[in-house]
Amino acid sequence: MQGVLNIPKELSGLQDLLANSLPRVETVFAGQLVSDLPPVDEMCSYIERYRGKMLRPTLVLLCGITANPESDALLANNDFDKLITHTHIISGAVCEMVHMATLVHDDVLDEAEIRRRGQTINMLKGNEVSVILGDYLIASSYELCASINSSIPSQIVGNASAVMCTGELLQLHHRENLSMDESTYIEILERKTAALIGASCELGALATLGYDQSINPTTLALKGFGQKLGIAFQIQDDVLDLLGKEEEVGKSVGKDLEKGKLTFPVIHHLEKTGVMDGTRSLMMLQQAAAGDRSVFPEITKAIESTGSVDATQKLAESYVQQAKDAIVDLPESAGKSMLLLIADAVINRSF
């Protein structure tokens, strides 16, 4: 992830390869969105500033490298074209495009004002434009995915997108449900975030191994890595939304409380409070969901008092460990080492 990892010297060659390959993903991304209508081009250019860590395309490329049994030798010989093909680049652009679409739509649902330290499209152009722009991104991603000489990637991306929608619908169904439990929370994360991150890892592996290798142990291991990593990533995102500062996180914060979305720190806190404290917490959560942000400091203080932030951190760490365990049997390589570094970085980030 750009700007997040501290790369050891022995992985500098791999880091350089990724750094040189991600701009190729950006070029394909931008080229796919070119329109004959200047206003559309203008909006597509604007949402490119939403691009941040490039986690999903990075995982596509890195899993493609890790799936190659000769990756270290190819790296040593600077034989980069055999490690990262145009199919890997296309797959990375597709995953980033789907992700961007979800960000545009999420900002509408959350009425968010800031994204990547700038105004959101919905604040600039309104909800109608944002919804259609998100749809345009999704449609464009499928068109780009169809350029791969196999129907399998389109099936994977289509399935992941559908699962993400069901996760969003499940979360909407449970808005302001102050009795929502941990298992429902995790299911929402598995669908909303982990589905696409898992698909990114799977697409990278298949672009290397071949699209008839869906049940190859390497493919399954890398897909499992992505799914568990996605849950940890979203848990950390939920902590940042609760405790982060807008200028550091780079986007609107406090939206989960404001929209009545229960995340793990709140769920854990409500389980640990007594009758009196619990009643006060429920009242404050209801006030927050009604738009009263003045109660946010008291809510966060109450959540910290029950050890719920620490418990959330431990939960995220457990999913990072599960991600690492998923690839434990893969041969040692620079790619695998980089994946392990990314796993740790996911829960040590502040944005």
N, C-alpha and C positions, 0 to 999 in steps of 0.2 A: 504494500500500500504506500502510495506516494507520501513522503514526509512523515511516516509513522515508524518505520523500522530502522534500527541500528544494525547495519549489515557488517558482519565480520569479514576480514580480509579474504578468507578463503571462498567467500560467496560473491566477491565483487564482480567476477566475470559474469555470473548469472544475473546479478543485479543490473549490470550494463546491458545485457541482452534484453531484459524486461523493459528497461528504461528506453531502449531504442525501438522496441516493438509496440509499446503502448501508443506512441504517436501514429503508428500505422492504423491502430484501432480507431483512433480519433478521426483520421482521414476518411476511413470507410464510413464511419458514423455520419460525419458531416456530408459526405457525398451522397449517401442514401436519402438524406432529408432535403436535398436541393429541390426547389419547387419553381414552377414558371410564374409564381405569384410573389412579388416582392414582400407583401405583408407577412406571408407565411415564412419566407426565408428569414425575415427580421426576427420573428418570434422563435424560430428554431435556433438561430444564432444566439439569441438571448438565453435560452434554456441550457445551452452548452456551458454556461457559467455555473450551472448546478453541479457540474462534474467535480467530484472531490477525490476520494481515496482510490477510485478505480478498482475497488476490491473485486468485483465480479469478472471483469476482463482479465485482471491479474491472475485470478484463480484459473480461468480458462487456459491461459498461456502456461502457467506454472504446472497445472495438472497434466497438460499435454507433454511438457518436458519430463515430468516425473514418471509418466507412463512409458516413456521410451527407455528400454533396457540399456541402450548405449548412450544415454544422455551425457554422462560425465566425459566419456571419450570424445563425443561430438563437441562438447563445450571446450575441451582442451585443445581441439584442432580447429576451433573457430568455425566449425561447420554448422552455422546457425540455421541455414535454410532447411536442413533436415529436422531441426528441432521445432521450429515455428513456421508452419506453412500458411498460405493464404486462407486456408479453411479455419485454422486456429484464429486468425485475425477476424474473419467474418463472424465466427462464433462469439468472440469477445465483444464485437460491436453490437450483435443482436442482444446479448445479455445486458449490456449497458443501456441499450435503447428501451428495453422492457423496464429496467430499473428506473430510468428517467421518467417514463410514463407513470409509474407508480408514485414517484415524488410529486409530479404535477397534480395528479388526482388526490394524493394525500393532503396536499396544501389546501385544496378546495374543501375537503372534508373537515380539516382541522381549522379552517379559516386562518391559516398561518400567514404571517406578514413578511418574515425574513427567511431566506434560504441562501446559504453560502455568503452571508454578510451583505446580501442585496435583497431588494424587494422581490417577492414571489410574483409569478405571472398572474395569479388571481388578483393580487393587489393592484397590479398595473393595468390589466386588461379585463378583469372580471371573471366570474365563474364560468360563464358560457364558453368563452374563448379557451379557458384552461381545460375544461372537459374535452372539447373537441381536439385541442392540441395533444392531450394525452392519448386520445383515440388515434390520432394521426401517427404518433410515435409507435403505438402498438401495431397498427396496420403496416407501417414501414418496416418494423422489425420482422414481421412474418414474411413480407416480400423479400427482404434481404436473406432471411433464413432459407427460403425456397431456392435460392441460387446455389446452395450446397447440393452436390450430386447424390443426395439421399433424402428420403422422406423422414428418416429417423430424427434428425435435429428438429424439424418442424413439430413432430409429435412430442418431443421432450419439452420444447419451449411452450407449445400449446397447453400441454398438461400442467406445467409449472404455473403458467398464467392463470389457468382455471382454478388451480388449488389456491393461489394467492387471493383470488377474488372470494373464494369461499371463506378464507381466513378473515378477510376484511368484513364480510357479511356476518361472520360469527362474532367478531368484535363489536360491530354495530348492534347486534342483537343483545349483547351484554352491557351496553352502555348504561351507566348509573345502576348497574346490578351490584350492590355492595356486598353481596354474598357469593360472588364468583370465586371459585376455588383455584388452586394452583394447577391442577390438571387441565382445566379449561384454558387458563393463561398459556400454558406450554403448547397446547394444541393450536392456539391462535398463532404463536410464534413459529411453530412447525410449518404452518401454512403460509403466513404472511411474508416471512423473511427466509426461512430455511429452504423452502421449495426452490426458489430461484438460485440461491447460492449453491445448493446441491446440484441443480441442473447445470450450473456453470462448470463445476468440477467434472461432472459426467461428460459434458460436451467436449471439454478439453481432452479427456482421456480417450474418447471415441474418435476424435479427429486424428489421434496418433495411432490407435490400435486398429481402427476400422469400425464401421457402423454395425457390424454383425457381432460386436464384442460387448453387448450390453450386460451379459452375465459373467464376463471375465472378472476374476477376483480383483484385479487391479482397478478396473472400472468401478466395481461395487465398493471397494475400499475408499477410493477418492470421492465418490458420491456421498458415502457415509460421513467422511471427513467434513465435506461441505455442509451437510445437513446439521450436524452437531455444532459446527462453527457458526452457522447462521443463527441458531438459538442463542448461543453465547453473545454474539454480536448484538442481537436485539435486546437482550437483557441489559447489556451495557448501555445501549441507546436509551432505554427506559430510565436508567439511573441518571443519565445526563439530562434527560428531559425534566427530571424531578429536581436535581441538585445543581445542574450546570448553569453557567452564566452565558447569556446570549452572545456576548462578544467573544467568548472562548469557543463555544459550541458552533457558532456561525449560523444558527437558525433559531426560530422562535422556540422558546422553552415554556414548560408549564402547561403544554397543550393537553396532556393526558388527564391532568386534574380538571382542567377547564371543560373538557369534553366528557367527563365522567368515565374515563377508561381506567379500569383497575389494572395496575401492573404489580409485579411481585413485591416490591417494597411495601406497597399499601396492603396487599393481601396478607403478607406476613405480619405486618403491624396489627391489623384487625384481629388476627388469630391470637396475638400475644397480649392484647389489652384486656383489662378487667371490665366489669360492667360499666362503671362510671366513666373511666377513660375512654372506653370503646364508644359509649354514647356520644361523648364530646367529639371524638374523631369522626363518627358518622355524620354528625351535624356539620362539621367543618367541610367534609367531603361534599356534602349536599350543597353547601354554600358555594364551594369552588365550582361545582358543575353548573350552578346557576349564574356563574360569571363574576363572582366576588373573589378577586385575586388577593384581597387584603388578608385572607386567612392562610395564604400559601406559607409564609414563614412559620406560623404555628404548626401547620401540618407537617412540614419537613422536620421541625424540631421534635415533634411527637414521634415521627417515624424513626428518627435517629435514636430516640430514647429507648426504644424496644429492641435495639440491635438489628433492625430490619435492613439497614443499608449493608451492614457486614454480612448478614445472611444472604442478601442478594448477590454480593460479590462472591461468596462461596458457591452459590448456585451457578453463576457464570463460570467460575473456575472448574466446576465439576463437568460442565459441558465442553469446555476446552480440553479437559483431560479425555473425555469420551472421543472428541475429534482426533486427538493424538493417538489414542488406542486403535482407532479405525484404520490407521495406516502403519501400525507397528510392524506388520509382517512384510511391508514393501521393502525392497532392497535399499540399503543406504545409498544416498545420492545427494548431490547439491540441491536438487529440486525438493526432495523430501525434507532436507534441513531447512530450506526456506519456508516450506509449508508450516513446519513446527514453529518457526519464528513468527509467522503471521498469526498463528493460533494464540501465542502469548500476547502479541500486540493488540489483539482485539479487545482484551479486557484491561489493557494498561493505557488506553487512549483517553484523551479528554475532549475529542471532537469527532 
